[in-house]
Amino acid sequence: MKQMVGKEIDASFGASGMIRGKVIDVKDGILFLEDEFERTAYASIDKITVVWECKEPHSRPGFIV
């Protein structure tokens, strides 16, 4: 997971959800992600089921970006 620092990812937690953000650190089994609003999310690495590197920007239907 350390090799993903600085990259934008989607992290899936199985059926319980998914988060997107830029990896800012990985320490003591915790993944630190920064979202588009510069908020930091802390995720337990052992709860993550799949990680994808984002290639396209996040879009929300109904909003012009």
N, C-alpha and C positions, 0 to 999 in steps of 0.2 A: 504494500500500500504506500510506502514511502516514495516510490518512484512516481506516484501520481501528484505529488506536491506541485502546486502551480497550475494544475489542469482542472478544467470544468468537467464534472462528472454527474451522473445519475446513480444513486445508490438505492437499491431495492431491499426492502425488509420482508419480502414474501407478500402474503395477502394483507399485511398490516400497513403498507404504504411505501412511498418512495420520496426521496429528497434530491434536489439538485443544488449544486454549489461548487465553488472553487475550493480545492483542497489547500488549506493553509498550514496544516500540521498533522502529524500522526504521532501520538505519544501515549505510552502505557495502555494500549488497547483501545484508545479513543481516537476517532477521526474528527478533525476540526474542519468544518466547512463554512464558507462565507457565501451568503446568498446575494441576489441582485440589489438588495437594499442595505448591504454591508452589515447584516446581522450575522452573528456566529451561531452555528448549530454544532452540537456535540453528539456524536453517534458512537455507540459501542460497536466495535469492529466485529465481534463475535455474533452480533444480531443481523449483520448484513449478509444477504444471500447472493446478490449479483451487483457488479459495478460496471457501468458503461462510460466510456469517455465520450463527451458531447462533441459533436461535429457541427451542429447547427445551433443558432441562438434560440432561446426559449421564446415561444410565442403563445399569446393568449387570444382566443377567439374574441372578436369584438373590439379589440384594441389595435390602434395603428402604432407600429414601432418604427 
